[in-house]
Amino acid sequence: MSDFPTFNAKTTAQDAATALAEQIRGKTVLITGTSIGGIGFEAARVLARYAGMVIISGYDRERLRLSAAAIEKEVPSANIRQLVLDLSSLAAVRKAAAEVNAYSEPLHVIIHNAAASGSLALNPTIDGLEPRMATALVGPFLLTKLLARSRPELTARLLYILRLYTPRCGGAKAAGILFASELSRRAGGRIGAYSLHPGAIFTNMNQKGQDKLDLIGMGALTAEGLPDETKFTWKTMGEGAATELVPASTIVAAFDPRLDSKAGAYLDDCVEANEKETASRLWEIAEAIVGEKFAF
């Protein structure tokens, strides 16, 4: 353990992946929300150099194809599998989980990265849920439950990525922190769940629609829609990214063995920064929404 470097806000994801290569090597990692230009895609691209298999997922089949092609072009040895997954639909989550559970390969790490655009916030999902909460909590809750029940080898990490969008996303962020904390507690050591905030990074979601307008309104972006360095601390590409964009915290939280004994931790800039809150009630609400108990 002492051989690992100290990770911080200046660590790039490529640096973290290189340092943790042996922990990543041979692992099967499922990542949600992997469109080109986003955090999930960049995480997949960095991990593909070492992982046994990277499962990229999203609701748009063509975007998945483009992401897979881009990663395989850069990393010819990459083992990429595409999974159509719409986290805003409980039926779609069940279908995708059944597909993963039919894989012959083991599953070691889940990185919940997908997020709903602010442009969808006023339109309920097919299940009558608020889109951001459906994508950030309920969908991941059900997916994790279905995979954990059928995948006893899922004993390593489950990672919940939070990020800067708008003030209206605060509930989804809190839900992610609480979910990771409560899952770790209820799993009794079987699964280590972690949440993190990667920092302010200019991703594809920040550059369009209502999210862009909201960030301009709160002063995070200029009137032209570019990062405003005078009011917010935006990470540089090198600090916030693997080869280009992905935060090092993603790689650290998913694979750093020094966190094995700190399940439920919340990481900010690769450093543990726990937020202690009661999560049991939120867990029970999620169970009620999906209509199933999540028990170990």
Secondary structure, DSSP 8 states (H G I E B T S, - for coil): -TTS----TT-BHHHHHHHTHHHHTT-EEEEE---TTSHHHHHHHHHTTT-SEEEEEES-HHHHHHHHHHHHHH-TT--EEEEE--TT-HHHHHHHHHHHHT-SS---EEEE-----GGGTTS--TTS--HHHIIIIIHHHHHHHHHHHH-TT--SEEEEE-----GGGHHHHHHHHHHHHHHHHHHTTS-EEEEEE--B---GGGGSHHHHHHHHHTTSB-TTSSB-TTTS-B--HHHH-SSSS-BHHHHHHHH-GGGTT-TT-EEETTEE-------HHHHHHHHHHHTS----
